[in-house]
Amino acid sequence: MKLTLILLAILTFSSSSNLTDFEKYDKYVWKGMIDFKDKNYKKSLINFEQAFKIIPDENVSEYFYAAAAALNLNQNKKAKGLIIAAIKKTNASENYFDSFKEFNPFREKKLFSKIKADYAKYISDFYNGLKHPQIYREVDSLMEIDYKMRTNGSEWKEISRVDSLNIKRLIEITKEYGWQDKGWLILWHQRGTYGGKNYVWDFFKPYIDNKIKEGEMRKDFWTLFEEEKSLINYKEQILGLYTNQFKEYPIKDIKNVDKRRAEFGLPPLWYMEKIYGIELPIEYKKL
């Protein structure tokens, strides 16, 4: 992909008006990630910090990349603050903290051992900051049941029974406390009937569509559901989300895939190559 197209795309994101907070946040994050990959750590850190001013509790990975940018700039105090913020605001798992590869060159620094020593305290601060910690923990427990049923050799009939109980409880929770982000997987396991009419979609589809319209949830919420539906019905992708299956499931009308992705608040496909190293379809490279 030509550099001029990349720069044009970034400028387009930058000058867009009437953006939701999620879109403003993503604009800075995408720039921050591109700058990080280009080893322009100063600009990367600035962009990430701008993003966090808009939404301070969105994503642990972006906090960790910001901290890694600070570490590369030898700004250890700032890096420590960003890592602690990631834990307190996003419930960053200790396993992820231990395995995040961009931290590896710096793990001998004292800030890492100090954070490890206080990790449980920071996690406690996260839960203390929740409006409804008992609901957060309950959704966690639903996720644990979901995982257990799919890994302990249970028969499909029993898995379906538990899925039904979980989704009914998630509906009750959502009605009383609002959407819980960690409930996505429970809803995902209802994807076999996505697009149809039943008690699950009669509630969640209009509820989430309205939240998206009001800017309270992301435009990309349904993208994986739509992609899965297209794979099953037409054996093709519409957004290129299954990045390791481009040959098996080619992208429909590939010359317009980035336009479709933009409509759903997703970055261009070339971004996925630059940031995550995916192999782009040959047809896309020729555009």
VOPAGU-2260 file (C-alpha; in pm, 1 decimal, decimal comma):
REM VOPAGU-2260
SITE   aa  ch    i         X         Y         Z
SITE  MET   A    0       0,0       0,0       0,0
SITE  LYS   A    1     142,1     333,0    -103,5
SITE  LEU   A    2     257,4     566,1     173,1
SITE  THR   A    3      46,3     849,9      30,1
SITE  LEU   A    4    -267,9     642,3      86,4
SITE  ILE   A    5    -164,7     572,5     443,6
SITE  LEU   A    6    -103,4     939,8     514,5
SITE  LEU   A    7    -430,1    1037,6     345,1
SITE  ALA   A    8    -621,5     788,9     556,2
SITE  ILE   A    9    -467,2     920,4     878,0
SITE  LEU   A   10    -544,0    1279,4     782,6
SITE  THR   A   11    -901,5    1177,8     706,8
SITE  PHE   A   12    -940,5    1028,6    1054,3
SITE  SER   A   13    -786,8    1340,5    1205,5
SITE  SER   A   14   -1016,2    1590,1    1034,5
SITE  SER   A   15   -1346,0    1405,1    1074,9
SITE  SER   A   16   -1613,9    1596,8    1265,7
SITE  ASN   A   17   -1906,8    1484,0    1479,0
SITE  LEU   A   18   -1714,0    1185,0    1606,4
SITE  THR   A   19   -1822,4     979,4    1905,5
SITE  ASP   A   20   -1582,5     951,8    2197,8
SITE  PHE   A   21   -1494,7     601,6    2079,8
SITE  GLU   A   22   -1401,4     733,3    1734,6
SITE  LYS   A   23   -1196,2    1018,5    1881,8
SITE  TYR   A   24   -1023,5     771,3    2112,1
SITE  ASP   A   25    -946,8     530,9    1827,4
SITE  LYS   A   26    -807,6     809,2    1610,6
SITE  TYR   A   27    -538,2     875,9    1869,4
SITE  VAL   A   28    -477,7     508,7    1944,9
SITE  TRP   A   29    -428,1     419,8    1577,7
SITE  LYS   A   30    -180,6     703,7    1540,2
SITE  GLY   A   31     -11,2     598,8    1863,2
SITE  MET   A   32      27,6     241,7    1744,9
SITE  ILE   A   33     164,7     348,3    1405,6
SITE  ASP   A   34     414,8     581,3    1572,0
SITE  PHE   A   35     515,7     303,4    1812,5
SITE  LYS   A   36     583,3      62,1    1526,6
SITE  ASP   A   37     785,9     335,8    1357,2
SITE  LYS   A   38     981,9     378,3    1683,8
SITE  ASN   A   39     864,0     736,9    1713,7
SITE  TYR   A   40     801,7     686,0    2083,3
SITE  LYS   A   41     757,4    1051,7    2175,1
SITE  LYS   A   42     469,6    1103,7    1931,4
SITE  SER   A   43     329,3     763,3    2021,4
SITE  LEU   A   44     311,6     851,5    2390,4
SITE  ILE   A   45     149,0    1187,7    2317,2
SITE  ASN   A   46    -122,3    1021,9    2108,6
SITE  PHE   A   47    -193,8     753,3    2366,7
SITE  GLU   A   48    -220,3    1011,5    2642,6
SITE  GLN   A   49    -464,2    1211,7    2433,2
SITE  ALA   A   50    -673,5     895,9    2392,2
SITE  PHE   A   51    -677,5     829,1    2767,6
SITE  LYS   A   52    -808,6    1181,2    2829,7
SITE  ILE   A   53   -1114,2    1087,7    2622,5
SITE  ILE   A   54   -1175,5     738,3    2760,6
SITE  PRO   A   55    -956,9     648,1    3059,6
SITE  ASP   A   56   -1066,7     286,3    3105,9
SITE  GLU   A   57   -1102,7     137,3    2759,2
SITE  ASN   A   58    -820,1    -106,5    2689,8
SITE  VAL   A   59    -527,3    -252,8    2883,2
SITE  SER   A   60    -311,4    -314,3    2574,6
SITE  GLU   A   61    -310,1      51,7    2481,5
SITE  TYR   A   62    -198,7     149,2    2832,0
SITE  PHE   A   63      80,9    -106,6    2811,3
SITE  TYR   A   64     196,4      20,4    2470,5
SITE  ALA   A   65     193,8     374,4    2609,1
SITE  ALA   A   66     402,0     255,7    2905,3
SITE  ALA   A   67     642,0      81,4    2666,1
SITE  ALA   A   68     678,2     405,7    2469,8
SITE  ALA   A   69     762,0     586,7    2795,0
SITE  LEU   A   70    1017,3     318,9    2884,9
SITE  ASN   A   71    1185,7     361,1    2547,5
SITE  LEU   A   72    1207,5     733,3    2625,4
SITE  ASN   A   73    1357,5     652,1    2967,5
SITE  GLN   A   74    1053,7     807,5    3135,5
SITE  ASN   A   75    1032,7     542,0    3405,4
SITE  LYS   A   76     806,7     733,6    3643,2
SITE  LYS   A   77     550,7     793,0    3370,3
SITE  ALA   A   78     573,3     429,8    3257,8
SITE  LYS   A   79     505,5     310,4    3611,6
SITE  GLY   A   80     205,0     541,7    3639,4
SITE  LEU   A   81      60,9     415,1    3311,9
SITE  ILE   A   82     100,0      51,1    3412,6
SITE  ILE   A   83     -64,8     113,9    3749,0
SITE  ALA   A   84    -345,9     302,7    3573,7
SITE  ALA   A   85    -394,1       5,1    3342,0
SITE  ILE   A   86    -440,9    -225,3    3640,2
SITE  LYS   A   87    -665,4       6,9    3838,3
SITE  LYS   A   88    -881,0     113,4    3544,3
SITE  THR   A   89    -900,7    -198,5    3324,7
SITE  ASN   A   90    -833,0    -490,2    3563,2
SITE  ALA   A   91    -518,2    -583,1    3370,7
SITE  SER   A   92    -433,4    -942,5    3449,0
SITE  GLU   A   93    -100,4   -1017,0    3612,5
SITE  ASN   A   94     -32,9   -1286,0    3351,4
SITE  TYR   A   95     -64,2   -1026,7    3076,2
SITE  PHE   A   96     164,8    -790,6    3266,8
SITE  ASP   A   97     421,3   -1071,2    3293,2
SITE  SER   A   98     397,0   -1169,9    2925,8
SITE  PHE   A   99     366,8    -835,1    2745,0
SITE  LYS   A  100     666,5    -859,7    2514,9
SITE  GLU   A  101     733,1    -486,4    2475,9
SITE  PHE   A  102     822,1    -478,3    2847,5
SITE  ASN   A  103    1085,7    -750,5    2816,1
SITE  PRO   A  104    1389,0    -524,6    2752,0
SITE  PHE   A  105    1306,4    -329,0    3068,5
SITE  ARG   A  106    1202,7    -593,9    3321,7
SITE  GLU   A  107    1518,7    -547,3    3529,5
SITE  LYS   A  108    1404,6    -198,1    3621,6
SITE  LYS   A  109    1290,8    -166,6    3982,8
SITE  LEU   A  110     947,8     -38,1    3883,3
SITE  PHE   A  111     850,2    -388,1    3764,0
SITE  SER   A  112     927,5    -559,7    4093,3
SITE  LYS   A  113     753,7    -280,1    4284,7
SITE  ILE   A  114     440,6    -313,6    4070,1
SITE  LYS   A  115     443,9    -691,1    4116,1
SITE  ALA   A  116     463,7    -650,1    4493,2
SITE  ASP   A  117     155,3    -426,4    4497,1
SITE  TYR   A  118     -41,3    -594,0    4217,4
SITE  ALA   A  119    -313,2    -734,3    4445,2
SITE  LYS   A  120    -366,9    -389,0    4596,1
SITE  TYR   A  121    -411,9    -233,0    4251,4
SITE  ILE   A  122    -663,7    -502,3    4155,2
SITE  SER   A  123    -848,4    -433,0    4479,1
SITE  ASP   A  124    -856,6     -64,2    4384,8
SITE  PHE   A  125   -1016,9    -161,4    4052,6
SITE  TYR   A  126   -1299,3    -347,6    4223,8
SITE  ASN   A  127   -1343,2     -70,5    4481,1
SITE  GLY   A  128   -1394,1     172,5    4195,2
SITE  LEU   A  129   -1677,3     -24,4    4035,1
SITE  LYS   A  130   -2034,3      94,3    4078,8
SITE  HIS   A  131   -2164,1    -263,0    4097,3
SITE  PRO   A  132   -1871,3    -493,1    4178,0
SITE  GLN   A  133   -2102,4    -782,5    4262,5
SITE  ILE   A  134   -2244,7    -773,1    3909,4
SITE  TYR   A  135   -1897,7    -760,7    3755,7
SITE  ARG   A  136   -1804,5   -1069,4    3958,3
SITE  GLU   A  137   -2129,0   -1244,1    3866,6
SITE  VAL   A  138   -2064,2   -1196,5    3494,4
SITE  ASP   A  139   -1714,7   -1331,8    3558,7
SITE  SER   A  140   -1871,5   -1639,4    3716,7
SITE  LEU   A  141   -2099,6   -1685,4    3415,2
SITE  MET   A  142   -1789,4   -1673,4    3195,5
SITE  GLU   A  143   -1619,1   -1933,4    3413,8
SITE  ILE   A  144   -1918,5   -2166,9    3381,4
SITE  ASP   A  145   -1920,8   -2108,1    3005,7
SITE  TYR   A  146   -1552,3   -2200,3    2979,4
SITE  LYS   A  147   -1586,2   -2503,3    3205,5
SITE  MET   A  148   -1873,0   -2648,7    3001,2
SITE  ARG   A  149   -1670,6   -2618,1    2681,2
SITE  THR   A  150   -1353,7   -2773,4    2820,5
SITE  ASN   A  151   -1473,1   -3058,2    3044,4
SITE  GLY   A  152   -1617,0   -3285,6    2778,8
SITE  SER   A  153   -1980,2   -3191,2    2838,5
SITE  GLU   A  154   -2235,2   -3301,5    2579,5
SITE  TRP   A  155   -2372,7   -3036,3    2346,3
SITE  LYS   A  156   -2720,7   -3068,0    2497,4
SITE  GLU   A  157   -2583,5   -2974,4    2840,2
SITE  ILE   A  158   -2375,9   -2689,0    2695,8
SITE  SER   A  159   -2689,0   -2552,5    2527,5
SITE  ARG   A  160   -2882,6   -2573,8    2853,8
SITE  VAL   A  161   -2615,4   -2374,1    3038,2
SITE  ASP   A  162   -2589,8   -2123,8    2751,9
SITE  SER   A  163   -2964,6   -2066,7    2782,5
SITE  LEU   A  164   -2941,6   -2006,8    3157,1
SITE  ASN   A  165   -2645,3   -1770,7    3110,3
SITE  ILE   A  166   -2810,3   -1561,0    2840,4
SITE  LYS   A  167   -3131,8   -1529,8    3039,1
SITE  ARG   A  168   -2936,1   -1405,5    3339,2
SITE  LEU   A  169   -2738,7   -1165,5    3116,9
SITE  ILE   A  170   -3065,7   -1018,9    2990,4
SITE  GLU   A  171   -3181,2    -965,6    3348,9
SITE  ILE   A  172   -2849,7    -804,3    3442,7
SITE  THR   A  173   -2853,5    -578,3    3135,5
SITE  LYS   A  174   -3208,3    -462,3    3204,0
SITE  GLU   A  175   -3119,0    -360,6    3558,4
SITE  TYR   A  176   -2752,4    -255,8    3536,1
SITE  GLY   A  177   -2684,0    -192,7    3167,6
SITE  TRP   A  178   -2459,4    -375,7    2925,9
SITE  GLN   A  179   -2158,7    -553,9    3075,3
SITE  ASP   A  180   -1864,7    -568,7    2833,4
SITE  LYS   A  181   -1749,7    -906,8    2963,4
SITE  GLY   A  182   -2087,5   -1049,7    2865,0
SITE  TRP   A  183   -1993,3   -1036,0    2495,9
SITE  LEU   A  184   -1880,6   -1399,1    2486,3
SITE  ILE   A  185   -2207,0   -1517,3    2639,8
SITE  LEU   A  186   -2394,1   -1333,1    2363,9
SITE  TRP   A  187   -2149,6   -1464,4    2102,7
SITE  HIS   A  188   -2249,4   -1819,5    2189,4
SITE  GLN   A  189   -2598,7   -1729,7    2066,7
SITE  ARG   A  190   -2465,6   -1640,0    1720,2
SITE  GLY   A  191   -2627,5   -1943,6    1558,6
SITE  THR   A  192   -2961,5   -1760,6    1562,7
SITE  TYR   A  193   -2822,2   -1411,6    1495,6
SITE  GLY   A  194   -3048,1   -1224,8    1254,7
SITE  GLY   A  195   -3351,5   -1423,9    1359,6
SITE  LYS   A  196   -3633,2   -1351,2    1599,9
SITE  ASN   A  197   -3628,5   -1497,0    1948,3
SITE  TYR   A  198   -3616,4   -1366,1    2303,4
SITE  VAL   A  199   -3238,5   -1314,4    2284,3
SITE  TRP   A  200   -3229,5   -1095,7    1974,6
SITE  ASP   A  201   -3566,9    -933,3    2037,7
SITE  PHE   A  202   -3401,1    -782,4    2345,4
SITE  PHE   A  203   -3032,8    -738,7    2260,3
SITE  LYS   A  204   -3051,9    -622,3    1896,7
SITE  PRO   A  205   -3264,4    -309,1    1954,6
SITE  TYR   A  206   -3102,9    -244,7    2292,3
SITE  ILE   A  207   -2746,9    -244,6    2155,4
SITE  ASP   A  208   -2842,8     -73,3    1827,6
SITE  ASN   A  209   -2985,6     213,3    2032,2
SITE  LYS   A  210   -2672,8     233,7    2247,7
SITE  ILE   A  211   -2459,5     248,0    1933,0
SITE  LYS   A  212   -2680,8     521,5    1789,9
SITE  GLU   A  213   -2642,7     722,8    2110,9
SITE  GLY   A  214   -2264,3     679,0    2102,8
SITE  GLU   A  215   -2261,5     474,0    2423,1
SITE  MET   A  216   -2134,5     157,0    2255,8
SITE  ARG   A  217   -1897,8      95,6    1968,6
SITE  LYS   A  218   -2008,1      81,7    1604,5
SITE  ASP   A  219   -1811,1    -237,5    1558,6
SITE  PHE   A  220   -2012,6    -435,1    1815,7
SITE  TRP   A  221   -2195,1    -650,5    1557,9
SITE  THR   A  222   -1908,3    -684,8    1309,0
SITE  LEU   A  223   -1798,6   -1033,8    1410,1
SITE  PHE   A  224   -2159,1   -1151,1    1412,8
SITE  GLU   A  225   -2211,4   -1012,5    1061,4
SITE  GLU   A  226   -1882,9   -1160,8     940,0
SITE  GLU   A  227   -1969,7   -1503,6    1079,9
SITE  LYS   A  228   -2312,4   -1489,7     916,3
SITE  SER   A  229   -2152,0   -1404,5     580,7
SITE  LEU   A  230   -1902,9   -1692,0     614,5
SITE  ILE   A  231   -2179,7   -1941,6     682,6
SITE  ASN   A  232   -2419,8   -1818,0     415,3
SITE  TYR   A  233   -2186,4   -1703,7     137,9
SITE  LYS   A  234   -1838,4   -1840,8     218,8
SITE  GLU   A  235   -1692,4   -1490,8     197,8
SITE  GLN   A  236   -1590,2   -1210,8     431,1
SITE  ILE   A  237   -1728,1    -859,5     418,4
SITE  LEU   A  238   -1478,9    -690,5     653,2
SITE  GLY   A  239   -1170,8    -913,6     656,3
SITE  LEU   A  240   -1190,5    -999,1    1027,2
SITE  TYR   A  241   -1074,2   -1358,0     983,4
SITE  THR   A  242    -724,0   -1255,7     888,6
SITE  ASN   A  243    -581,5   -1607,1     875,8
SITE  GLN   A  244    -852,0   -1734,3     638,5
SITE  PHE   A  245    -835,9   -1499,0     341,2
SITE  LYS   A  246    -781,3   -1787,0      98,2
SITE  GLU   A  247   -1059,0   -2002,8     236,7
SITE  TYR   A  248   -1298,0   -1710,0     278,7
SITE  PRO   A  249   -1205,7   -1428,9      35,3
SITE  ILE   A  250   -1318,3   -1071,0      95,2
SITE  LYS   A  251   -1622,6    -962,0    -101,2
SITE  ASP   A  252   -1571,5    -654,7    -322,3
SITE  ILE   A  253   -1223,1    -609,8    -179,7
SITE  LYS   A  254   -1164,0    -268,4    -338,7
SITE  ASN   A  255   -1426,2    -125,1    -104,1
SITE  VAL   A  256   -1336,9    -322,2     209,1
SITE  ASP   A  257   -1174,0     -25,3     383,3
SITE  LYS   A  258   -1484,0     186,9     320,2
SITE  ARG   A  259   -1699,3     -79,5     481,5
SITE  ARG   A  260   -1457,9    -112,3     772,2
SITE  ALA   A  261   -1466,4     265,0     825,8
SITE  GLU   A  262   -1846,6     257,7     842,2
SITE  PHE   A  263   -1814,5      19,5    1138,1
SITE  GLY   A  264   -1538,2     217,8    1308,1
SITE  LEU   A  265   -1261,6     -25,5    1210,4
SITE  PRO   A  266    -914,4      76,5    1087,3
SITE  PRO   A  267    -810,7       4,8     726,3
SITE  LEU   A  268    -686,8    -343,0     646,8
SITE  TRP   A  269    -332,9    -213,9     586,5
SITE  TYR   A  270    -326,2    -107,8     951,9
SITE  MET   A  271    -363,2    -471,1    1054,4
SITE  GLU   A  272     -57,5    -559,7     847,9
SITE  LYS   A  273     154,6    -275,1     985,2
SITE  ILE   A  274      60,5    -325,1    1349,2
SITE  TYR   A  275       2,2    -700,1    1373,7
SITE  GLY   A  276     193,1    -832,9    1075,4
SITE  ILE   A  277     -97,3   -1010,8     906,8
SITE  GLU   A  278     -50,6   -1126,8     550,1
SITE  LEU   A  279    -278,3    -918,5     331,2
SITE  PRO   A  280    -469,9   -1071,2      38,5
SITE  ILE   A  281    -284,7   -1037,8    -291,9
SITE  GLU   A  282    -586,7    -860,5    -441,1
SITE  TYR   A  283    -568,0    -593,7    -170,2
SITE  LYS   A  284    -196,9    -536,3    -221,8
SITE  LYS   A  285    -262,5    -461,5    -589,0
SITE  LEU   A  286    -505,4    -177,6    -513,5
